[in-house]
Each structure stands twice: as C-alpha cells, then as structure tokens.
Amino acid sequence: MIPTVGAKGRRARYGEEMRQDILQAARDIIAEEGAGALSIRGIARRINYSAPALYEYFSGKEAIAEALFLEGFRQLAIMMQQVTEPDPVRRVRALGIAYRAFAIAHPQEYSLMFSRPIPEFQPSQEDLDLATTAFAPLQHAFAAGIAAGVIRPMEPRTGATATWAYLHGLVSLELAGMGGPPPEHPLPPGRTVPGHFPSLYGTALDLFGDAIRARPSESTSRLGGGEL
C-alpha cells in the first residue's frame, strides 16, 4: 500500500522531532558532563531509546557534533541578521552585542563551534564555508561604513575578520570566568564570571568603535572586498 502524503508528513515530523530530541540530549550531556562524555549510548539513555535505533537519524557521534556545529552557526546568523542599526559604526557595536548574547544563550554550541572539544569531529571545508557566512553582516557593515566615509579605509573582509577575533576573545574570557586584570577589590568567593563583565564588554566595544571610525584626514575611498 502506497503511504498517503499525510502519513509521510507525520513520519517526517516525527523524524525531525527525534533529531531535535537527540541534539538536545547531546547538549545536556556536554553541559553537565563535558564534551568527552558524549556518546551514542549516553544519548540513547537520556531519551529512553535504543542505541542502535539512533543510527537511523545520525551516523554516529561525529554526525551529531556536526549537526550541533552547523545549528550553532545557523542560530548565530539569524541573531546577527536581526541587527538593523542604520549607522555602520553603531551597527558593528550592535552586532557585537548580538554575538555575546548568542554565546551566553548557547554555550554548548559555542564550544563546539570554536573549541573543537570532540577530537573525532573535524568540520569539513564545506562546513567551515557555511559557518563563516554568519559573519556576512559584519562585512556588510564595514563595506557600508567605508563607502560612507565613517569607517577607516580597509578591505571590508579584513575589518569583519578583525572584529570577529576581537569579539571572540572577549566572549571566550567571559565564558572561562575571566574578566581581564583583577578589579581593585577581590571578587566574592565562588564567583565564576565577574559581575562587571557586561559593562566591560560594552566599554571594549566602544573602544573598538573609536578605533575603526574614520578620521577627517583619512581617505574615504572604497577598497572593495568580496563576499564571505
């Protein structure tokens, strides 16, 4: 008997729900036990499923890590694309705020995206090419700012990459519980993330904005730059 379209649709929805359950279980394991504890058997226990049956949805642990990697960059791209600040310099700052918000909200994906905590998973070149498109809004902001004469002349892709490195360094310090040089007074015992970090992050973005802003004496010629 040929399945109806409705039956196919239900199976597709069920399959997608199962994939999401598997990915959420993987996130929970990474958060609670570390990436080294991730395994097909452990995921199966979390969702009350048989380990062999999980291979219907993912070919193995590496495929699950790849799905989390790509999903992380997809979510980051969505958050970055939602920034609509018209002024290019302020847009770069707003993109920095969005980047931090993503990392704080999705620490497991962020770890897989940038730290390679699962040695068996190495993203393919295709994965990496897809990942870097999340930073297209940064490149577009630099291209617009250079063309308008409000951002210092440079290759837009260079500006976007430098900004990405700057943001990643700041966020990585915060996620590691480090906020730069110690404050004048000791932090309370047990404090893992310095309470002053949000304001520190904002100040760092302001300093970066001052650094990229065009000076009156500088050329405003556009130096081009391709898409990410």
NORJONOR-V253105 format. One record per pair of residues at least 24 apart in sequence whose ideal C-beta (glycine too) atoms are under 10 Angstrom apart, sorted by the first residue. I is the first residue (numbers start at 1). J is the second residue. D is the distance in Angstrom with one decimal. If there is no record, write none. Layout:
BEGIN
I | J | D
I | J | D
END
This chain:
BEGIN
15 | 56 | 8.3
15 | 57 | 6.9
16 | 57 | 9.4
18 | 47 | 8.2
18 | 49 | 8.1
18 | 53 | 9.1
18 | 54 | 8.6
18 | 56 | 8.2
18 | 57 | 5.6
18 | 58 | 9.8
19 | 54 | 10.0
19 | 57 | 5.3
19 | 58 | 7.6
19 | 64 | 9.4
19 | 67 | 7.5
20 | 57 | 10.0
20 | 67 | 9.9
20 | 71 | 9.6
21 | 46 | 8.6
21 | 47 | 5.1
21 | 48 | 9.9
21 | 49 | 8.3
21 | 57 | 9.2
22 | 46 | 8.8
22 | 47 | 6.7
22 | 49 | 8.2
22 | 54 | 6.3
22 | 57 | 6.0
22 | 58 | 6.5
22 | 64 | 6.6
22 | 67 | 8.5
23 | 57 | 9.6
23 | 58 | 8.9
23 | 64 | 6.8
23 | 67 | 6.0
23 | 68 | 6.1
23 | 71 | 7.0
23 | 108 | 9.8
23 | 109 | 9.6
24 | 108 | 9.9
25 | 49 | 9.1
25 | 54 | 9.7
25 | 64 | 9.2
26 | 58 | 9.3
26 | 61 | 8.5
26 | 64 | 5.2
26 | 65 | 7.8
26 | 67 | 8.5
26 | 68 | 6.3
26 | 108 | 8.0
26 | 112 | 9.3
26 | 118 | 9.9
27 | 68 | 7.1
27 | 71 | 9.8
27 | 106 | 8.6
27 | 107 | 9.2
27 | 108 | 4.5
27 | 109 | 7.5
27 | 112 | 9.4
28 | 108 | 8.4
29 | 108 | 9.0
30 | 65 | 9.4
30 | 68 | 8.3
30 | 107 | 8.8
30 | 108 | 4.5
30 | 109 | 9.1
30 | 111 | 6.9
30 | 112 | 7.6
30 | 117 | 7.6
30 | 118 | 8.8
31 | 107 | 7.2
31 | 108 | 5.5
31 | 111 | 9.3
34 | 111 | 9.5
34 | 117 | 7.5
35 | 65 | 8.2
35 | 68 | 10.0
35 | 108 | 8.4
35 | 111 | 6.7
35 | 112 | 7.3
35 | 115 | 8.3
35 | 116 | 9.1
35 | 117 | 3.5
35 | 118 | 5.1
35 | 119 | 9.3
35 | 121 | 9.3
36 | 117 | 7.3
36 | 118 | 7.9
36 | 119 | 8.9
38 | 64 | 7.4
38 | 65 | 7.4
38 | 68 | 9.6
38 | 112 | 9.7
38 | 117 | 8.8
38 | 118 | 6.4
38 | 120 | 9.5
38 | 121 | 9.6
39 | 64 | 9.7
40 | 64 | 7.9
60 | 120 | 8.4
60 | 121 | 9.8
61 | 118 | 7.1
61 | 120 | 6.4
61 | 121 | 7.6
62 | 118 | 7.5
62 | 120 | 5.2
62 | 121 | 4.8
62 | 122 | 8.4
63 | 121 | 8.7
64 | 112 | 9.8
64 | 118 | 9.0
64 | 121 | 8.7
65 | 112 | 6.0
65 | 116 | 9.4
65 | 117 | 8.8
65 | 118 | 4.8
65 | 120 | 7.5
65 | 121 | 3.8
65 | 122 | 9.5
65 | 123 | 8.9
66 | 112 | 9.0
66 | 118 | 9.7
66 | 121 | 6.3
66 | 122 | 9.4
66 | 123 | 6.9
66 | 124 | 8.2
66 | 127 | 6.6
67 | 112 | 9.7
68 | 106 | 9.5
68 | 108 | 7.1
68 | 109 | 5.6
68 | 111 | 9.3
68 | 112 | 5.0
68 | 113 | 8.4
68 | 118 | 9.3
68 | 121 | 9.1
69 | 109 | 7.5
69 | 112 | 5.1
69 | 113 | 5.9
69 | 114 | 9.7
69 | 116 | 9.6
69 | 118 | 9.4
69 | 121 | 7.3
69 | 123 | 5.9
69 | 127 | 6.4
69 | 128 | 9.6
69 | 130 | 9.5
69 | 131 | 7.4
70 | 109 | 9.5
70 | 112 | 9.7
70 | 113 | 9.2
70 | 123 | 8.5
70 | 126 | 9.9
70 | 127 | 6.4
70 | 130 | 6.5
70 | 131 | 7.4
71 | 106 | 9.0
71 | 109 | 6.5
71 | 112 | 9.3
71 | 113 | 9.6
72 | 102 | 8.2
72 | 103 | 9.7
72 | 106 | 6.2
72 | 108 | 8.4
72 | 109 | 3.1
72 | 110 | 6.6
72 | 111 | 9.1
72 | 112 | 6.4
72 | 113 | 4.6
72 | 114 | 9.1
72 | 131 | 8.4
72 | 134 | 8.9
73 | 102 | 9.8
73 | 109 | 8.3
73 | 112 | 10.0
73 | 113 | 6.3
73 | 123 | 9.7
73 | 127 | 8.6
73 | 128 | 9.5
73 | 130 | 6.7
73 | 131 | 4.3
73 | 132 | 8.3
73 | 133 | 7.9
73 | 134 | 4.8
73 | 135 | 9.4
74 | 109 | 9.6
74 | 130 | 8.4
74 | 131 | 9.3
74 | 133 | 9.7
74 | 134 | 7.8
75 | 102 | 6.6
75 | 105 | 8.6
75 | 106 | 6.3
75 | 109 | 7.1
75 | 134 | 8.9
76 | 101 | 9.9
76 | 102 | 4.9
76 | 103 | 8.6
76 | 106 | 8.0
76 | 109 | 8.3
76 | 110 | 8.6
76 | 113 | 7.8
76 | 131 | 8.7
76 | 134 | 4.6
76 | 135 | 8.6
77 | 102 | 9.6
77 | 130 | 9.2
77 | 131 | 9.0
77 | 133 | 6.5
77 | 134 | 4.0
77 | 135 | 8.4
77 | 136 | 7.8
77 | 137 | 8.2
78 | 102 | 9.1
78 | 134 | 8.8
79 | 105 | 8.7
79 | 106 | 9.5
79 | 134 | 8.8
79 | 137 | 9.6
80 | 133 | 9.9
80 | 134 | 6.0
80 | 135 | 7.3
80 | 136 | 8.0
80 | 137 | 4.5
80 | 138 | 7.4
80 | 141 | 9.9
81 | 134 | 8.8
81 | 136 | 8.4
81 | 137 | 6.0
81 | 140 | 10.0
82 | 137 | 9.2
83 | 137 | 6.3
83 | 138 | 9.6
83 | 141 | 8.5
84 | 137 | 9.8
85 | 141 | 8.5
86 | 144 | 9.0
87 | 141 | 9.4
87 | 144 | 9.4
87 | 145 | 8.4
87 | 148 | 9.0
87 | 150 | 7.4
88 | 140 | 8.8
88 | 141 | 5.0
88 | 142 | 7.2
88 | 143 | 8.5
88 | 144 | 4.7
88 | 145 | 3.1
88 | 146 | 8.2
88 | 147 | 8.8
88 | 148 | 6.4
88 | 150 | 5.8
88 | 151 | 5.9
88 | 212 | 9.2
88 | 213 | 9.6
89 | 141 | 8.2
89 | 142 | 9.8
89 | 144 | 10.0
89 | 145 | 6.0
89 | 148 | 9.6
89 | 150 | 5.8
89 | 151 | 6.3
89 | 208 | 9.6
89 | 209 | 5.2
89 | 210 | 9.0
89 | 212 | 6.7
89 | 213 | 5.6
89 | 214 | 8.9
90 | 141 | 9.3
90 | 145 | 9.8
90 | 150 | 9.7
90 | 209 | 7.5
91 | 137 | 7.9
91 | 138 | 8.8
91 | 140 | 8.7
91 | 141 | 4.5
91 | 142 | 9.5
91 | 144 | 7.9
91 | 145 | 7.9
92 | 137 | 9.4
92 | 138 | 6.8
92 | 141 | 5.1
92 | 142 | 7.3
92 | 145 | 7.5
92 | 151 | 8.0
92 | 159 | 8.4
92 | 160 | 9.0
92 | 163 | 6.2
92 | 167 | 9.7
92 | 205 | 8.1
92 | 208 | 7.5
92 | 209 | 6.5
92 | 212 | 6.9
92 | 213 | 9.8
93 | 141 | 9.6
93 | 163 | 9.9
93 | 202 | 8.4
93 | 205 | 4.8
93 | 206 | 7.3
93 | 208 | 7.7
93 | 209 | 5.4
94 | 137 | 9.6
94 | 141 | 9.0
94 | 205 | 9.0
95 | 135 | 8.7
95 | 137 | 5.9
95 | 138 | 5.6
95 | 140 | 9.8
95 | 141 | 6.6
95 | 160 | 9.4
95 | 163 | 7.7
95 | 164 | 9.6
95 | 167 | 8.1
95 | 205 | 9.5
96 | 138 | 9.0
96 | 163 | 7.3
96 | 164 | 9.7
96 | 166 | 8.0
96 | 167 | 5.2
96 | 170 | 8.2
96 | 171 | 9.2
96 | 201 | 7.8
96 | 202 | 8.9
96 | 204 | 8.5
96 | 205 | 4.7
96 | 208 | 7.5
96 | 209 | 9.0
97 | 167 | 9.6
97 | 198 | 9.7
97 | 201 | 8.2
97 | 202 | 7.9
97 | 205 | 7.3
98 | 137 | 8.7
98 | 167 | 9.6
99 | 134 | 9.3
99 | 135 | 9.1
99 | 138 | 9.0
99 | 163 | 9.1
99 | 164 | 8.2
99 | 166 | 9.9
99 | 167 | 4.8
99 | 168 | 8.0
99 | 170 | 9.0
99 | 171 | 6.7
99 | 201 | 10.0
99 | 205 | 9.9
100 | 167 | 7.2
100 | 170 | 7.4
100 | 171 | 5.4
100 | 174 | 7.5
100 | 175 | 9.8
100 | 197 | 9.3
100 | 198 | 8.3
100 | 201 | 6.0
100 | 202 | 9.6
100 | 205 | 9.1
101 | 171 | 9.9
102 | 134 | 9.3
102 | 171 | 8.9
103 | 167 | 8.9
103 | 168 | 8.7
103 | 170 | 9.6
103 | 171 | 4.6
103 | 172 | 8.4
103 | 174 | 7.9
103 | 175 | 6.5
104 | 171 | 8.1
104 | 174 | 7.9
104 | 175 | 8.0
104 | 193 | 9.4
104 | 198 | 9.6
107 | 171 | 10.0
107 | 175 | 6.2
110 | 168 | 9.5
110 | 171 | 7.7
110 | 172 | 8.9
110 | 175 | 7.1
111 | 175 | 8.1
113 | 168 | 9.8
114 | 168 | 6.7
114 | 171 | 9.2
114 | 172 | 7.6
114 | 175 | 9.9
115 | 172 | 8.5
115 | 175 | 9.6
129 | 228 | 8.8
131 | 228 | 9.9
132 | 157 | 9.9
132 | 160 | 9.4
132 | 161 | 9.1
132 | 164 | 8.8
132 | 228 | 5.2
133 | 227 | 8.5
133 | 228 | 5.6
134 | 164 | 9.3
134 | 228 | 8.6
135 | 160 | 5.6
135 | 161 | 7.8
135 | 163 | 8.2
135 | 164 | 5.5
135 | 167 | 9.6
135 | 228 | 5.9
136 | 160 | 8.1
136 | 227 | 6.8
136 | 228 | 4.9
137 | 228 | 9.6
138 | 162 | 9.6
138 | 163 | 5.4
138 | 164 | 6.6
138 | 167 | 8.9
138 | 228 | 8.5
139 | 163 | 9.3
139 | 164 | 9.7
139 | 225 | 6.9
139 | 226 | 8.9
139 | 227 | 7.2
139 | 228 | 5.5
140 | 227 | 9.0
140 | 228 | 9.2
141 | 212 | 9.8
142 | 212 | 7.9
142 | 225 | 7.7
143 | 222 | 7.8
143 | 223 | 9.6
143 | 224 | 8.6
143 | 225 | 6.3
143 | 227 | 9.6
145 | 212 | 7.6
145 | 213 | 8.5
145 | 214 | 7.8
145 | 220 | 10.0
146 | 212 | 9.6
146 | 214 | 8.0
146 | 219 | 10.0
146 | 220 | 7.5
146 | 221 | 8.4
146 | 222 | 5.5
146 | 223 | 6.9
146 | 224 | 9.2
146 | 225 | 8.5
147 | 220 | 8.2
147 | 221 | 9.5
147 | 222 | 5.1
148 | 214 | 8.8
148 | 220 | 7.9
148 | 222 | 9.6
149 | 214 | 5.7
149 | 216 | 9.5
149 | 218 | 8.5
149 | 219 | 8.9
149 | 220 | 3.4
149 | 221 | 9.1
149 | 222 | 9.3
150 | 212 | 9.1
150 | 213 | 6.6
150 | 214 | 5.6
150 | 220 | 8.5
151 | 209 | 9.5
151 | 212 | 5.3
151 | 213 | 6.7
151 | 214 | 5.7
151 | 218 | 9.8
151 | 220 | 9.1
152 | 211 | 8.2
152 | 212 | 5.8
152 | 213 | 7.0
152 | 214 | 5.0
152 | 215 | 7.2
152 | 218 | 5.9
152 | 219 | 9.1
152 | 220 | 9.2
153 | 214 | 7.5
153 | 218 | 6.3
153 | 219 | 5.3
153 | 220 | 6.8
153 | 221 | 6.0
153 | 222 | 7.6
153 | 223 | 5.6
154 | 212 | 8.2
154 | 223 | 6.4
154 | 225 | 8.5
155 | 223 | 5.4
155 | 224 | 6.9
155 | 225 | 4.6
155 | 226 | 9.2
156 | 222 | 8.8
156 | 223 | 7.8
156 | 224 | 7.7
156 | 225 | 3.7
156 | 226 | 8.7
156 | 227 | 9.5
156 | 228 | 9.5
157 | 224 | 9.4
157 | 225 | 4.7
157 | 226 | 6.7
157 | 227 | 8.4
157 | 228 | 6.7
158 | 223 | 9.1
158 | 225 | 7.6
159 | 212 | 6.7
159 | 223 | 10.0
159 | 225 | 8.3
160 | 225 | 8.6
160 | 228 | 7.1
161 | 228 | 9.1
162 | 208 | 9.0
162 | 211 | 9.6
162 | 212 | 8.6
163 | 205 | 9.7
163 | 208 | 7.2
163 | 212 | 7.9
166 | 204 | 7.8
166 | 205 | 8.7
166 | 207 | 9.7
166 | 208 | 5.8
166 | 211 | 9.4
167 | 201 | 9.1
167 | 204 | 9.2
167 | 205 | 8.4
167 | 208 | 8.7
169 | 204 | 9.4
170 | 197 | 8.6
170 | 200 | 8.2
170 | 201 | 5.7
170 | 204 | 5.7
170 | 205 | 8.3
170 | 208 | 9.4
171 | 197 | 9.7
171 | 201 | 8.0
173 | 197 | 8.0
173 | 200 | 9.2
173 | 201 | 9.4
174 | 198 | 8.7
174 | 200 | 8.6
174 | 201 | 7.1
180 | 204 | 9.0
END
